């Protein structure tokens, strides 16, 4: 149990020493669940809960790295403003955007949610975006063929003098079912449409894909999982009987100028935190950078093309060093220690998690190595992330999750029904940090059990195993996942 848990200011957080860990193979349960350590991120782990649980730096950082963390935090959470403005380092918002800051989507470094629907109407999303593309052959560096008028992302806000691209409308229909013991459940199937279009109709065959912002704790450690381990996950699954056959995604990485293993994004469609950050600055806030230099305006959007540029004449609206500080900030956000790992209910849930073969995709543990990009850009990561035994519970592979979850939109090698296995660490703290429990790529699931019930395709057998559990065992399974 977390006998060392405390609620202290950042300066009081102490470094922790590495301990003994168990490493499970991709297709095996943890041999001795009682020994699964609470240190989810090795020596980087923090003990925390409450609203700021996802916002602490790795505990083993140097003083210099903590200073960089604070600088990156400032640029991650402060709002950008429309150009021209007196604040040179923070102007250039838009022309189209979803949010005014990184922290506006990743609130408190946590998970976004779809907007609430009241009276049949929803507010416009700020923590969720809509990806766009059309059928056809994409450029190898893009992964998708953008919609010709609105590009590869739909933005529902704009600066003064520029039209928003339109409005996102969401409605839901109920999906009813029962557990094997007769207990009924109701899921809500979301449906998305785009209205009040600012630049004319969408192209025929346009594909829409909603994506909520994931929580950020531990992503630098995810980046440090050796590629050989991810490939080994795919090879092990291919060699085993059954439906689970995960695949890697190969994607273009702008900072390193090469095709790399996809690790981030709901379809593993981004290969590094640096690329993900530059893309989000450009797509979500409208801020150009050395790794995403052009505003996201299409030729069909003349007011967007004519809008003012930030940075007071500089080539980019965020400079290389500042962007690297923001990337570093995200890379060293620490994973939170497990809660009550030795609790009997949690241990029962862990056994059920293994029994249902959830560990086939949610591989528990890895030992980190130096990220590939760190060799080219050492300033975007920390050597303190290397050599840590971590417990993220993901295989980083794409899996066909069935028609109910399919968005029908391919992205690089990912098909329209494939999704990357998301890490499970920190899931139990989302409600404390963000005030909700919305899970899956579009936040449709209200909590762990609903997320399981949406599983299909390769995960259909695991879902059916959970549907057969008693109420007591379902509660135990949820308790285990929420302890991670």
N, C-alpha and C positions, 0 to 999 in steps of 0.2 A: 504494500500500500504506500501512498505518497506521504510517508511520515515526515519528509523534508519539504513539503509544500509550504510556500509562503507567499505573501502579497506585499512585495517590496518595490520601491522605486528602482529604476534601471540601474543606478549606480550600486545598488546593494546586491544585484544578482551575482552569484559567484560561479566560477568555473567548476565543472564537474570532471572527474577522472573517468577514463574509459574502464569498462568492466567486462566480464565474460558474457558473451552472447551466443545464442544458438542460431544457426543459419539453415533455413529450410530450403529444400530443393524446389524447383518450380511446381512440381506436381505432388508434393508431400505436405502433410500437416506438420506443425511444429512438434517434434518428438515428445517434448515434455512441456506442456503449456504452462505449468506452474513456474517454470524458470524463465519465461519470456520477460526480458528486462523492461523496466519502465523508461529507460533512456532511448526514446524513439530516434533521436538523432545523434547517438553517441555522446561525445564530449561537447557537442553544440547545443544539447537539449536545455530547455528552460522549464522550471516549475511555475506554472501560472494558470490562472483561470480568470473569468470576468471579461469585460469588453475589450481589454487590450491584450488578450492572451496571444494573438497572432502577430503582435507588433514588436516583439523583443528581438535584439540581435543575438546571434550565436554567442554562447557564454564564454567561448575560448578565444574571442577576438582580441587583438592588441589594441592599445589606446589609440593608435593612429587609425586603425580600421574602424573603431567606434566613432571617430570624428567623421570619417567618410560616410558611415552609416547615417549620421545625423544630417549631413549635407544632402545625401540622396533622399532621405525622408522628407526634407523640406520641399524639394522639387517634385516629389511624388504626390504630396498631399495639398499643396497650395494651388489655387485656381490660376489659370491662364486668362489673359484678357485680350480683347480685340485690338488689333493694330490700326493706326499708330497709337502708342501710349507712352507715358513717361517712364514706365518700367521696362527697360530694354530686355532684361533677362526673362521676362514672363509675358511678353506680348506675342501675338500671332495666332490667337485662338481662331479656329475655323479655317476657311469660310463655313464649311459644314462640320457638325460635330454631334456627339451624343452626350458627352460630359465635359466639364471644364477642368478636370484634373484626373490623374490616375486614381486617386483615392475616392473620386466620385463614383467610380465603377466598383473598385475593390475597397469598399467602406471598411475602415479599420483593418485593412489588409485581409479582409474576410471575403465571404462568398456573396455574390449578387443574387437577386431574386427577380422574377418577373413582376410587373406592376399588378397591384390588386385590381380585380374587376368588381365594380360596384354599380348596381343598376344597369347591368349590361354594357358598361363602358369602362375602359381602363385608362389610367394616366399613361403618358408617354414614357417608355423605358429609359432609364439611365444606367442600370446595372445589367442590362441585357442588350445585345445587338442582333441584327438580322443580316446574315451573310447572303449574298446574291451571286448567281452565275447563270449561264445559259449553256445548253448542250453544244458540244463541239470540241475541237482539239485546242488545248491550252498551250501557251508557251511553257517550256519545261521549268522555268523559274517561277511560274505563277501557280501552277497546280489546278487552277480553274480558269474558265473563260468568263471574264466579267460581263455583266449586263451592260449593253452599250451606252445607255443613257445614265444609269445610276451607279455604275461601277460594281465593285465586289462587296460593297457594304452599304446598307441603307441608313442614312443619318436624318434624324427627325428634328434637328435643331440647326440654327444658322445664325451668323452674326448679322448686325444691322445692315440692310441694303442687299442681302442675299436671301433667296427663298429657301426655306427648308425643303428637303426632298419629299417630305410628306409625313403621314401619320401611320403608326403601327396599331392595328386593331387585333385584339385577342378575344376569342370566345372559347368556351369549354363545353364538352358534352360528357355525361357520366358514363363510366365503364364499371359495371357491377359484377361482383363475383363472390365466392364463398371459400373459406378455408375448409379443409377436410372435416373439421369438427362441427361444421355448420355455421360458424361465425361469418356474417356477411361483411363485405368491404366495398367501398365505392372509390374508384380512381377518377381523376378528371383529365380527359383527353383535350389538349389545347389545339386550337386552330388559328392560323395566322393569316392576315391579309394586310395589304398596304393601300392606303386611301389618301385622298387629297394630294395627289401626286403633283409636285411642283414643276416637272419638266416633261409632262406628257406620259403616255402609256408605257408600261413595261413591255419588254420584248416577249414574243411568243415563246412558250416553254421555259420561262424563267423559273429558277429553283430557289426557294427560300430556306434558310436554316437558322433558327434562333439559337443563341449561345449566351448563357449567363456567365458572369465573371467568377472564376474559381478563387478559393482562398489561396494565399501565397506562401504560407509557412512551409519551409523545407524545400522550396523549388531549386535552390542552389545545390542541395544534396541530390535531388533527382537528376540534375544536369551532370553530376559527378558519378552516376551509376555507369560502370564500364559498358561500352557497346557490346562487348563479347557476352556479357550476362544477358542482355536483352535478346541477342541472337540465340543464345542457349535456351532461353524460354521458348522461343518459337520452335526450335529443333526438338525440344523435349515434348512439347504438345503435339507436334507432327508425328512423333514416334509412338504416341499413346493411342489406344483405341478411344472411340467416343467422338463427340461433335466438336469439342474445344480445339480449335486450330487457329491460334493467333498469328497475325502477320505484322511485320514492321512496315512503317511508312518511311519513304525516302523523300526528303524535301530540300528546297533551295534555302541556303543560309546566306543572307546578304553580308553580315560582318566578315565571315570567312571566305565568301565567294566560292562555295562548293556545295554539292549535294551531301546531306548529312542524315543521320537517323532522326526521325521525328520523335519528339519527347513531350512537347507542350501543345496546348489547344485540345479541344474535345475530340478531334480526329487525328491527333499527333501530327498536325500540319505545320508545326514550327519546330525548329531544331535547337534553338538556343534562347536563353532569357534575353540576350541582346537583340536578336531579331524580333522576338515577340514584343519587346518594349518599344523598339523603333516603329514597328507596325501599328501598335496601339496608339502611340503618340500621333502618328499620321492619320490613322483611320478613325479613332475615337475622339480625339481632341483637335485634330487639324494642325499639328505641329510638325514641321519638316526637320530632318536631321541628316547627318552624313550617310546613314544607312537607309533612309527613306526620304529622298530629296525632293520629290515632286508632290505638290498639293493633290489631294484626291478629287480633282475636278475633271469632268469629262468634257469633250468638245460640245456636248449638248447643253452645257451649263455656263453660259457667257458671264452671268453675274458672279459666279464662283471664280472663274478665271480672271476677272477684272478686280477682284477684291484685294485689299491691301495686304502686304507681306510684313510679318513681324521681324524682330531682330535688328531694326534700324539700319537696314541695308546689308546686313550680313547674309552670307549665302544660305544659312540655315537658321531656323527659329529656336532650336536648342543646339548648343555647340557640343562637340565631341566629348569634352571632359565632363560636362554636366550630365549628358546622357549616360556616360559610363558610371558616374556616381549613382544615378538612379538604378541602373542595372545592378551595381554592387549592392545597393540597399536591399533590393529584392533577393539577391542571391544569398545573403547572410541572414535573412529572417529565420529565426530558430523554430524548429518543431517543438511542440509542447509535450512534456512527459505524460505517460499514460496515467489515467485515473483508476484506482482500485484494481490493479491487474490481478491481485490474489483473491478478490472477492469470489465466493463460491458460485454466485450467479454468473459472473463474468467468465469464470473457468468453464462452467457448463456451456455457455454460449460459444466459447472458443472451440470446444469439442464438436458442437453442432455445426459450426462454420466449416470445420474440416470435413465432417461427415457429409455435408451437402456439396463437397468439392468446390467450395468458393475459393479455396487457396489455389486452384488450378489457374485462375486468372489473377487473383489478388495475392501474388507471391509476397510473403511477409518481409523478407530481409535481404539486404545486400551489404557489401563493403565498398565504400566509395574509392575512386581514384581521381587523378587530376583530369578535369574536363578538357576535351579536345580544344575548345576555343581558348581556354586559359593559356595554352602554349603560344597562341598568336596574340592574345590580348589579356595578359595576366592581371591587368587592372580591373577586370570585370568579375573577378572571383577572389576567393581567399584560400591560401594553402591550408587553413585550419579546417576546411571542409573535407580534406583528403584523409583517407584511412579510417573513416568512421563506419561503424556497423550501424545500419539504419533500418527502420521498420515501417516503410511506407505502404505496404500492401498493394502493390501493383506489378504487372508484368510489362507495362509500357507498350503493349501490343494492341493492334486493332482486332476487334471481334464483331462478327455479325450478330446483332442483338435483336433481330427479327423485325417484322413489319410494323409493329406498334410503335417502336422507337425510331424507325427509319425516317430520315429527312429527304431521301431521294437525291442528295447532292454529293457527288464525288468530290474528293479533294486530294490531289496528288494520287497516291495509290489506294487511298481509302475509298470504299464504295459508299453508295447512298444508304446502306444499312449497317455500316461498320462504325464503331466508336472505340476510342482508346479506353482501356481500363483505368479509371481514375484512382489515385491514391486515396486511402481511407483514413490516414492519420489526421487527427483534428476534427473529424466529423462530429464528435460529441460535443464540441465547444462552439459550433456555428450558432446555435441558438443564443448562447451567452454573448457572443461577439456581435451578431447581426440581427438577433431578434426573430429568427425564423429557422426552419429546418428544410428549406427547399433544396432538393437534390436532383441529380441527372443534368443533362446538357442544357435543358431549358427550364429547369426548376419545377417541373410538373409534379414531382414526387414530394409529398409532405412527410418527410421522415424516412428512416432507414427501411422500414417494412414496406412502405409504398414503393420505394426504389427497387426492392427485390421483386415485387409483384409486376413491375414493368419489364423485367428481364424476359427475353425470348431468344429465339435463334439458338446460338451455341450455348446459351445459359438457361435454356428451357428446363433441362433436367434439374438444375440447381434450384430454380424457382419452384418447381413442383415438389421437391423435397421439403422446402420451407412451407409450402401450402399444407403439407401433411403434419406439421408440427402442432403440438398442443399449445394452448394459450400461454402456459407457463414457459414452454421451450421457446416460443416466439419472443417472449419478453427477455429471455436469457440471451438469445442471439442478438437482439438489439442492444442489450447491455454490453455485450462484448464489443460490437462494432463502435459503440459510442465511448468505449474506454480507450480506443486506440489514439 
